[in-house]
Amino acid sequence: MNAPGRPFDVSTILNPAGWVATLVLSTVINIVAARHMVRWDWSSGSRFTLAPATVETLHSLHERIDLYIISGGGESLRRSLGPILQAYRAETVELDIHWVDPDRDAALLADMQRRFGLDSNRAEDGRGFADAVVVVAKGSRHWFVTSADLFDSADETRGKPREERALTLGIRHVVDGARARLCFTVGHGELSLADAGSERDGIGALRDLLQRSNFDLGTADANVPDVHEPFAGCTAVIVAGLRTAFSPEESNRLRTYLLDGGSALVAVGPGDGADDASAWSSGLDSVIAPFGIALEDALVHEADSALRIPETHGEGYFVSVRPHPVTAGLSNPSTYPPRVALFFARPMRHVSSPGAATAADLLVASDRAFGKRDLAGVGTWDDVPPRDLDDLNGPLVVAMASERPRTTDASVHGGRVVVVGSRFIFADDNWRQPRPLHGAAYFMDNALSWLTASPLVVDIPDKPELMAGMRITDASRIEIKRYVLVFMPLAALLLAVSVWAWRRSSEGKPYRSVHRADRTGS
């Protein structure tokens, strides 16, 4: 500090060394912040937190992707998409984002139409250029995103935002890559790809999700005469539940396909007539045995009330998750992963035989669970059934994964299987659950990704509903008119009268200053 009377020395604050040090320090801080950026999402329902499938899609980009957002300067689309696009840009540098104002950029819109070759103004899927609010493009490949894709309006006032799902699917569609083919077995009462309108018999929701995720879907009948390789060309075979068993010939064909390096997702639960011993037979014992897995003839019941799903008599429950690529994102308790629910499942066990692979546990029921062997009278149970002496004791494994060695050096991986003891793992309702209960869907997404060595299925749970508008009825319009024309002017008039009355009451009275009274000591 300068002494009194001494002129101020400006050099104390203009020291060049200090400025250089400050500049270097701020540069280092900015570089570190740019390389290790952390974003916090305080929105309701974590609306702007990206799903694992989106993050993987963005990290896998190696070519530039253009996003053209057609929106005026004052439109709400900028406010809703802005934070999401910032989250996308935080994960990759391969996105070029262009905001296109229809009123100011008419020439750019016309150029986009010519660039994408839209002479008829229609895309291959029937969407029109005029319907698009976002165009995702890579070279000449393009995908339209409409306002209906971005926001699902349940009614006039509320709706669910789906911007992330629409944008990620658009990016997937324009990125080059071979399509993995999923072959669903038929002829044994499996769940059908056709949407039967019933969650028990159809898997329409999963079918639509897989098609949007660029999978090629088909069926495979292993019982066709004189066809020795019914699974040729299949990236993975899906056995979506059984009502009747595979024949020995069919089992042998599937077994050969897997031993040659194929992949399969097998979901086999108790049959409808589970009180009959024949209902336990799947014909797949010889198929999964080389992978170190065997199915048990029992139905898992959960006796722990904290894990049991209400009104299921113990056959519906939440399971614990073991670490594995199939359970990625579900087995780390520090990240608050969604819970995995399972219904009407049979347990499985490890088997060892010469040349068999070693299986890994994926989903496990608690140590209080038990496997009911005798299901006589299952339709009359109104609570968790009593435990018999020959029942299996928990904990019980209800899903396993296994991989065999590669058959050739050129193979990406060896034969892979994921076995789940319930056909209800395919239930459409699994993909409709909010994120805290979306675990079964995430499990299936990861399983298909691991089996096909493909990117994750674009399965993004719905975000919480938001207020989309205001419904004004005739009655509410009259009430608003009454408030505006009567109550609000009347309230202002009463306030004015009150002020006038207060001022009239103080007129003519002497003014006494508090400060003056303090100075006089009165």
C-alpha positions in Angstrom: 0.0 0.0 0.0 1.4 3.5 -0.9 2.4 5.9 1.8 0.3 9.1 2.2 1.2 11.7 -0.4 3.2 9.3 -2.5 1.9 8.9 -6.2 0.4 5.6 -7.1 2.8 3.3 -8.9 0.9 1.9 -11.9 3.6 -0.7 -12.5 2.4 -2.7 -9.6 -0.6 -3.8 -11.6 0.9 -3.7 -15.0 3.8 -6.0 -14.3 4.4 -7.9 -17.6 5.5 -11.1 -15.8 2.2 -11.2 -13.9 0.1 -10.7 -17.0 2.1 -13.5 -18.8 1.6 -15.8 -15.9 -2.1 -15.1 -15.8 -2.4 -15.7 -19.6 -0.6 -19.0 -19.4 -2.7 -20.1 -16.4 -6.0 -19.3 -18.1 -4.8 -21.1 -21.3 -3.9 -24.2 -19.3 -7.3 -24.1 -17.5 -9.2 -23.8 -20.8 -7.3 -26.7 -22.4 -7.9 -29.0 -19.4 -11.6 -28.0 -19.3 -12.0 -28.7 -23.0 -10.4 -32.1 -22.8 -12.2 -33.1 -19.6 -15.6 -31.5 -20.0 -18.2 -32.5 -17.4 -21.9 -31.7 -18.0 -24.6 -31.7 -15.3 -28.2 -32.4 -16.2 -30.6 -30.9 -13.7 -33.6 -31.2 -16.0 -36.7 -33.2 -15.0 -36.2 -36.9 -15.6 -32.6 -36.2 -16.9 -34.1 -35.2 -20.3 -30.7 -34.2 -21.7 -28.7 -37.2 -20.5 -27.8 -39.4 -23.5 -28.6 -43.1 -23.5 -25.8 -45.7 -23.9 -26.9 -46.5 -27.5 -26.5 -42.8 -28.5 -23.1 -42.5 -26.8 -21.8 -45.6 -28.6 -23.2 -44.4 -31.9 -21.5 -41.0 -31.6 -18.2 -42.5 -30.5 -18.2 -44.8 -33.6 -18.5 -42.0 -36.1 -15.5 -41.6 -38.3 -17.0 -39.4 -41.0 -18.7 -36.1 -41.0 -22.5 -36.1 -40.4 -24.6 -33.0 -41.2 -27.6 -32.1 -39.2 -29.9 -29.5 -40.8 -32.4 -28.1 -38.4 -35.2 -26.2 -40.2 -36.4 -23.6 -37.6 -37.0 -19.9 -37.4 -35.1 -17.8 -34.9 -37.9 -17.6 -32.4 -39.3 -21.1 -32.6 -39.4 -23.5 -29.6 -37.4 -26.1 -31.6 -34.2 -24.2 -30.9 -34.9 -24.2 -27.2 -35.7 -28.0 -27.1 -33.0 -29.2 -29.5 -30.2 -26.8 -28.4 -29.2 -28.6 -25.1 -29.5 -32.0 -26.7 -27.3 -31.1 -29.6 -24.8 -29.7 -27.2 -24.7 -33.1 -25.5 -24.2 -34.7 -28.9 -21.3 -32.4 -29.7 -19.7 -33.2 -26.3 -19.4 -36.8 -27.4 -18.0 -36.4 -31.0 -16.5 -33.8 -33.3 -18.0 -35.4 -36.4 -21.3 -33.5 -36.3 -21.8 -30.4 -38.3 -25.0 -28.6 -37.1 -26.7 -26.1 -39.4 -29.7 -24.0 -38.3 -31.8 -23.2 -41.3 -34.2 -20.3 -41.1 -37.0 -20.9 -43.8 -37.6 -17.1 -44.1 -34.0 -16.1 -44.6 -32.4 -19.3 -46.1 -34.8 -20.1 -49.0 -31.9 -20.6 -51.3 -30.2 -23.1 -48.9 -33.5 -25.0 -48.7 -33.7 -25.2 -52.5 -30.1 -26.3 -52.6 -30.7 -29.1 -50.0 -33.6 -30.3 -52.1 -31.4 -30.6 -55.2 -28.5 -32.1 -53.3 -30.6 -34.9 -51.9 -32.2 -35.6 -55.3 -35.7 -35.1 -54.1 -37.3 -34.4 -57.4 -40.6 -35.9 -56.3 -40.3 -34.4 -52.8 -40.7 -37.8 -51.3 -38.2 -40.1 -49.6 -38.0 -43.8 -49.8 -40.0 -44.3 -46.7 -42.8 -42.0 -47.9 -41.8 -39.0 -45.8 -41.8 -35.7 -47.6 -39.1 -33.0 -47.6 -41.8 -30.5 -46.6 -42.6 -32.6 -43.5 -39.1 -32.6 -42.2 -37.8 -30.4 -39.4 -34.4 -32.1 -39.2 -32.5 -33.6 -42.1 -29.6 -36.0 -41.2 -27.2 -36.3 -44.1 -23.9 -38.0 -45.0 -22.9 -37.3 -48.6 -26.0 -38.2 -50.7 -27.5 -40.4 -48.0 -30.2 -38.7 -45.9 -32.9 -39.2 -43.4 -35.9 -37.0 -42.5 -37.0 -36.4 -39.0 -40.5 -34.9 -38.6 -42.1 -33.1 -35.7 -44.1 -36.2 -34.9 -40.8 -38.1 -34.4 -39.4 -35.5 -32.0 -42.5 -35.2 -29.8 -45.2 -37.8 -29.1 -48.3 -35.9 -28.2 -50.5 -38.0 -25.9 -53.3 -35.3 -26.0 -53.6 -31.6 -26.7 -51.9 -30.6 -23.5 -49.2 -33.2 -22.7 -46.6 -35.2 -24.6 -43.3 -37.1 -24.4 -40.1 -35.7 -25.9 -38.3 -38.2 -28.2 -35.7 -36.0 -29.8 -32.8 -38.2 -28.8 -34.4 -41.3 -30.3 -35.2 -39.6 -33.5 -31.8 -38.1 -34.0 -29.8 -41.2 -33.1 -31.9 -43.4 -35.5 -31.4 -40.8 -38.2 -27.6 -41.0 -37.7 -27.7 -44.8 -37.8 -29.7 -44.8 -41.0 -27.1 -42.6 -42.9 -24.0 -44.4 -41.6 -22.8 -47.1 -44.0 -22.5 -50.7 -42.6 -23.6 -54.2 -43.2 -27.0 -55.2 -41.8 -27.0 -58.0 -39.3 -29.6 -60.6 -40.0 -31.7 -62.0 -37.1 -33.5 -65.3 -37.9 -36.4 -66.1 -35.6 -37.2 -69.8 -35.4 -40.8 -71.0 -36.3 -42.8 -74.2 -35.9 -42.7 -74.7 -32.2 -45.2 -72.1 -30.9 -42.6 -69.3 -30.7 -43.6 -65.7 -30.2 -44.3 -64.3 -33.7 -42.8 -61.3 -35.4 -46.3 -60.5 -36.6 -48.0 -58.1 -34.3 -50.8 -60.2 -33.0 -52.1 -57.4 -30.7 -51.3 -59.5 -27.7 -48.2 -59.2 -25.5 -48.4 -63.0 -25.0 -48.2 -64.0 -28.6 -46.6 -61.1 -30.5 -43.4 -59.2 -30.3 -44.4 -56.2 -32.5 -42.6 -53.6 -30.4 -39.3 -55.4 -30.5 -39.7 -56.0 -34.3 -40.2 -52.3 -35.0 -37.3 -51.4 -32.7 -34.9 -53.8 -34.5 -36.0 -52.7 -37.9 -35.4 -49.1 -37.0 -32.0 -50.1 -35.7 -31.0 -51.4 -39.1 -31.4 -55.1 -38.4 -32.6 -57.4 -41.2 -35.3 -59.7 -39.7 -36.4 -63.1 -41.1 -37.6 -66.5 -40.0 -35.9 -69.9 -40.1 -37.7 -73.2 -40.2 -35.3 -76.0 -39.2 -37.9 -78.7 -40.1 -37.9 -78.1 -43.9 -37.1 -81.4 -45.6 -33.9 -81.6 -47.6 -32.6 -78.3 -46.2 -29.4 -79.1 -44.3 -28.4 -75.5 -43.5 -31.6 -73.6 -42.6 -29.6 -71.0 -40.7 -27.2 -70.1 -43.5 -26.8 -66.4 -43.7 -28.1 -65.7 -40.2 -26.0 -63.5 -38.0 -27.9 -64.8 -35.0 -30.7 -67.2 -34.4 -33.5 -66.2 -32.0 -35.6 -68.8 -30.2 -38.4 -66.7 -28.8 -40.0 -69.2 -26.4 -41.3 -72.7 -27.1 -44.6 -74.5 -26.8 -43.4 -77.7 -28.4 -39.9 -79.2 -28.4 -37.4 -79.2 -31.2 -37.0 -82.6 -32.9 -33.6 -84.3 -32.8 -33.0 -83.4 -36.5 -33.8 -79.7 -35.8 -31.6 -79.6 -32.7 -28.7 -81.1 -34.6 -29.0 -78.5 -37.3 -29.0 -75.7 -34.8 -26.1 -77.3 -32.8 -24.0 -77.6 -36.0 -24.7 -73.9 -36.8 -23.5 -72.8 -33.4 -20.4 -75.1 -33.3 -19.4 -73.5 -36.7 -19.3 -70.1 -35.0 -23.0 -69.0 -35.1 -24.8 -67.1 -32.3 -28.2 -67.7 -30.7 -30.5 -66.1 -28.1 -32.5 -68.9 -26.5 -35.5 -68.0 -24.3 -37.1 -71.2 -22.9 -39.5 -71.1 -20.0 -42.0 -73.6 -18.6 -44.6 -74.7 -21.0 -48.3 -73.8 -20.6 -49.0 -77.3 -19.3 -46.2 -77.2 -16.8 -47.9 -79.8 -14.5 -47.2 -82.4 -17.3 -43.6 -83.7 -17.4 -43.5 -83.4 -21.2 -43.9 -79.6 -20.9 -40.4 -79.3 -19.6 -38.9 -80.8 -22.7 -37.4 -78.3 -25.1 -35.2 -80.5 -27.3 -32.4 -78.0 -26.9 -30.3 -79.8 -24.3 -27.8 -81.0 -26.9 -27.7 -77.5 -28.4 -26.6 -75.6 -25.2 -24.6 -78.4 -23.5 -21.4 -77.6 -25.6 -21.7 -74.2 -24.0 -21.7 -75.5 -20.5 -25.4 -74.8 -19.8 -28.3 -77.1 -18.8 -32.0 -76.2 -18.0 -33.6 -77.3 -14.8 -37.2 -78.7 -14.7 -38.5 -76.2 -12.1 -40.3 -72.9 -11.9 -38.6 -70.1 -9.9 -40.5 -68.5 -7.1 -39.2 -65.5 -5.1 -40.0 -65.6 -1.4 -38.4 -62.2 -0.6 -41.2 -59.7 -0.5 -38.8 -56.8 -1.2 -38.0 -58.4 -4.6 -41.3 -60.0 -5.4 -43.6 -58.1 -7.8 -47.1 -57.7 -6.3 -49.9 -59.9 -7.5 -47.6 -62.4 -9.2 -47.6 -65.1 -6.5 -43.8 -65.0 -6.5 -43.3 -66.0 -10.1 -42.5 -62.3 -11.0 -39.6 -60.7 -9.3 -36.5 -58.5 -9.6 -33.2 -60.3 -10.2 -29.6 -59.4 -9.4 -27.2 -58.8 -12.2 -23.7 -60.2 -12.7 -20.9 -58.4 -14.6 -20.6 -59.4 -18.3 -20.7 -57.5 -21.7 -24.4 -58.5 -21.9 -25.2 -56.8 -18.6 -23.1 -53.7 -19.4 -24.6 -50.7 -17.6 -26.8 -52.9 -15.4 -24.3 -54.4 -12.9 -22.7 -51.2 -11.5 -24.7 -50.1 -8.4 -23.0 -46.7 -8.2 -24.7 -45.6 -11.5 -28.2 -46.4 -10.3 -29.0 -48.8 -13.1 -32.5 -49.8 -14.1 -33.9 -52.9 -12.4 -34.4 -56.2 -14.3 -37.8 -57.9 -13.8 -38.4 -61.5 -14.8 -41.6 -63.5 -15.0 -42.4 -67.2 -15.1 -38.8 -68.4 -15.4 -37.0 -71.7 -15.1 -33.5 -72.0 -13.6 -30.4 -73.4 -15.2 -27.1 -74.8 -14.0 -23.5 -75.2 -15.2 -22.4 -78.5 -16.7 -19.0 -79.7 -17.5 -18.1 -82.2 -20.3 -15.1 -82.7 -22.5 -14.8 -79.7 -24.9 -17.6 -77.7 -23.3 -17.2 -74.0 -22.8 -17.5 -72.3 -19.4 -20.7 -70.3 -19.0 -21.1 -67.0 -17.1 -24.0 -66.1 -14.9 -26.0 -63.1 -16.0 -29.2 -62.9 -14.0 -29.7 -64.5 -10.5 -32.7 -64.8 -8.2 -32.0 -64.3 -4.5 -31.0 -66.9 -2.0 -34.6 -66.9 -0.7 -35.9 -68.0 -4.1 -36.7 -71.7 -4.7 -37.4 -73.8 -7.8 -40.8 -75.5 -7.6 -40.6 -78.9 -9.3 -44.2 -80.1 -8.9 -46.6 -77.6 -10.5 -49.8 -79.5 -9.9 -52.6 -77.0 -9.2 -50.6 -74.0 -10.4 -53.8 -72.4 -11.5 -55.2 -72.4 -8.0 -52.3 -70.7 -6.2 -53.2 -67.3 -4.7 -49.9 -66.7 -3.0 -46.3 -68.1 -3.0 -46.7 -71.9 -3.0 -45.3 -74.0 -0.2 -41.8 -75.3 -0.6 -41.3 -79.1 -1.0 -38.3 -81.1 0.1 -37.2 -81.8 -3.5 -37.5 -78.2 -4.6 -34.3 -76.3 -5.6 -32.8 -73.9 -3.2 -31.7 -70.4 -4.1 -29.8 -68.5 -5.3 -30.9 -69.6 -8.8 -29.4 -68.6 -12.1 -32.1 -67.6 -14.7 -29.8 -66.4 -17.5 -26.4 -67.4 -18.7 -24.0 -66.5 -21.6 -21.2 -68.5 -23.1 -18.7 -68.4 -26.0 -16.7 -71.1 -27.6 -13.3 -70.6 -29.2 -13.1 -69.2 -32.8 -13.3 -71.8 -35.5 -11.0 -69.8 -37.9 -8.6 -67.0 -37.6 -10.9 -64.8 -39.8 -13.8 -65.2 -37.4 -14.8 -62.2 -35.3 -15.7 -64.5 -32.5 -16.6 -68.1 -31.7 -20.0 -69.5 -31.2 -22.0 -67.5 -28.7 -25.3 -68.2 -26.9 -27.4 -66.3 -24.4 -29.9 -68.5 -22.6 -32.8 -67.0 -20.6 -35.2 -69.2 -18.7 -38.3 -67.1 -19.6 -40.1 -66.3 -22.8 -41.5 -63.1 -21.2 -38.1 -61.5 -21.7 -39.5 -60.7 -25.1 -42.7 -59.1 -23.8 -43.5 -55.8 -25.5 -44.2 -54.2 -22.2 -40.5 -54.4 -21.3 -39.7 -51.7 -23.9 -42.5 -49.4 -22.6 -41.2 -49.1 -19.1 -39.6 -45.9 -17.8 -35.8 -45.9 -17.3 -35.9 -47.2 -13.6 -37.7 -50.3 -14.7 -36.2 -50.6 -18.2 -33.6 -53.2 -17.2 -35.1 -56.2 -19.1 -35.1 -54.2 -22.3 -31.6 -53.0 -21.8 -30.5 -56.6 -21.1 -32.0 -57.7 -24.5 -30.5 -54.8 -26.3 -27.0 -55.7 -25.0 -27.5 -59.4 -25.7 -28.3 -58.8 -29.3 -25.4 -56.4 -29.6 -23.0 -59.0 -28.1 -24.3 -61.9 -30.2 -24.1 -60.0 -33.5 -21.0 -57.9 -32.7 -23.1 -54.9 -33.8 -23.8 -51.5 -32.2 -26.3 -51.4 -29.4 -30.0 -51.4 -30.4 -31.3 -47.8 -30.4 -33.6 -48.4 -27.4 -34.1 -45.1 -25.6 -36.7 -45.0 -22.9 -39.4 -42.4 -23.1 -38.7 -39.2 -21.2 -41.3 -37.9 -18.6 -44.3 -36.2 -20.1 -44.1 -32.4 -20.5 -46.8 -29.7 -20.8 -47.3 -29.4 -24.5 -50.1 -26.8 -24.6 -53.2 -25.4 -22.9 -56.7 -26.6 -23.6 -59.2 -23.7 -23.5 -62.8 -24.7 -23.4 -65.9 -22.4 -23.8 -66.4 -22.4 -20.1 -62.7 -21.4 -19.4 -62.9 -18.8 -22.1 -65.9 -17.2 -20.3 -64.1 -17.4 -17.0 -61.0 -15.7 -18.4 -63.2 -13.0 -19.9 -64.8 -12.4 -16.5 -61.4 -12.1 -14.8 -60.0 -9.7 -17.5 -63.0 -7.5 -17.9 -64.5 -7.5 -14.4 -62.3 -8.8 -11.6 -59.0 -7.3 -12.6 -60.4 -3.7 -13.2 -62.4 -4.0 -10.0 -59.3 -5.0 -8.0 -57.4 -2.0 -9.5 -60.3 0.3 -8.6 -60.4 -0.9 -5.0 -56.6 -0.4 -4.7 -57.0 3.1 -6.0 -59.8 4.0 -3.6 -57.8 2.6 -0.7 -54.8 4.7 -1.6 -57.0 7.8 -2.0 -58.7 7.2 1.4 -55.3 6.7 3.1 -54.0 10.0 1.7 -57.2 11.9 2.6 -56.9 10.7 6.2 -53.4 12.2 6.5 -54.1 15.6 4.9 -53.8 18.6 7.2 -51.9 16.8 9.9 -48.5 18.2 11.0 -45.4 16.3 9.7 -42.9 15.3 12.4 -39.4 14.3 11.3 -37.9 11.4 13.2 -34.4 12.7 12.5 -35.3 16.2 13.8 -36.8 14.7 17.0 -33.6 12.7 17.5 -31.5 15.9 17.2 -33.6 17.8 19.7 -33.6 15.0 22.1 -37.4 14.9 22.4 
